[in-house]
Amino acid sequence: MDSISQAVLGASVAGAVAGRQCNVKVLLAGAALGTLPDLDVLIDYGSDIANVVKHRGFSHSLFVLTLFSWSLTALLKRFSQFEAWGFMRLGLLIWLSLITHPLLDSFTTYGTQLFWPLSVPSVALNSVFIIDPLYTLPLIIGLCFAWRRRAVMASMAKACRIGLFVSCAYLLWSLAAQQMIMSRVQAQLVATPLENSRVLVSASPFNTLLWRVVVMGEEHYWEGTASLLDSHAQIDFSVHPIGRWPFDVEPQSLRALRRFTHDYLRFEVREQQLLAVDLRLGFVNYHPFSFVMATQNEQGAWQALEQPYQIARNEMGPRPISVVQLWQRLWGDPLALHAKSPAFDSQDAAPFPVQ
């Protein structure tokens, strides 16, 4: 999630745990702890792909943050003036302010390595966008009330707890809304060749009413949008080729990218460059996590790059979807986001297979 959401979450957690010991300093400390795990963005892992796939890695590990939290608590109790704070309460404040950061991140689509260094996939529940005002506003409002009642510490903690309750309820709602859309998708896939295909249902920007749907086939994928306010259950899909890697052996960077994307990946040829595109993030015609993996010479032969690189956002062209279009589609207009990939050839791909 965005830094503001993480800061106000950390502050709210700290205030809620502090109880009658809550004050402005506690809220500021919680905000700082809440943003601490994202400092890993300052680390250069040596390549664009490594920087992407290793973000939300060790610094978001529940194991690492737990060890760090209680070690920091012991140091603070040993060398600082925290006589009024019991060891357990201080430790819980630090621990919860830190671990709620990766737990919140796991609700997004990017993926969070909660169990690093174990060799398990990153956790991505896909139920909220990285910026969602309806999640963040209750926390901000709670902290504003806490600030106004800062002379009464118990009232500050109560305001923080109410904000946390509402924001957590919103996360639960996001999972329920996602399941409603998933049920529509699965019903539409019944008795089709795609019935057992992998399906991604992820929240669209800034809300949990409009959802993006990706269905992965063997050679093509289907992409569409579904709103809880649609007047009908049928989802309109556009179909696109997945493409293929032109070499017999995949480099380690590509294997890492497949693991990072949970293999929601396609290959696209653009201006004699072979791009590996993360299908989980973005919309049709605009996927910000696209990497140049190989180049093609004048004779048509492909050469894999030793150091693949990410296409800069300003080189991807204008975003094809506006806030107005999102708003129209959210309210049930099925044509608001209707788009076909310019690289799609209708003679090479079957339409959405329904029977």
Protein Blocks (a to p, Z undefined) as FASTA:
>chain_A
ZZklmmmmmmmmmmmmnmmmgcfklmmmmmmmmmmmmmmmmpcghiaklmmmmgoilmmg
fklmmmmmmmmmmmmmmmmcckkpcfklmmmmmmmmmmmmmmmmmmmmnopafkbcbdcd
dddehlacfbdfklmmmmmmmmmmmmmmmmpmklmmmmmmmmmmmmmmmmmmmmmmmmmm
mmmmmmmmgopaklmpccdddddehiakbccdddddfkbccdddddfkbcbfbdcddddd
ebjafbfbdcfklmmmmmmnnopacdddeehiacdddfkgccehiafbacdfbdcdfkop
acddfbdcdddfklnopafbdfklmmmmmnopaklmgccdfkbcfklpccdddZZ
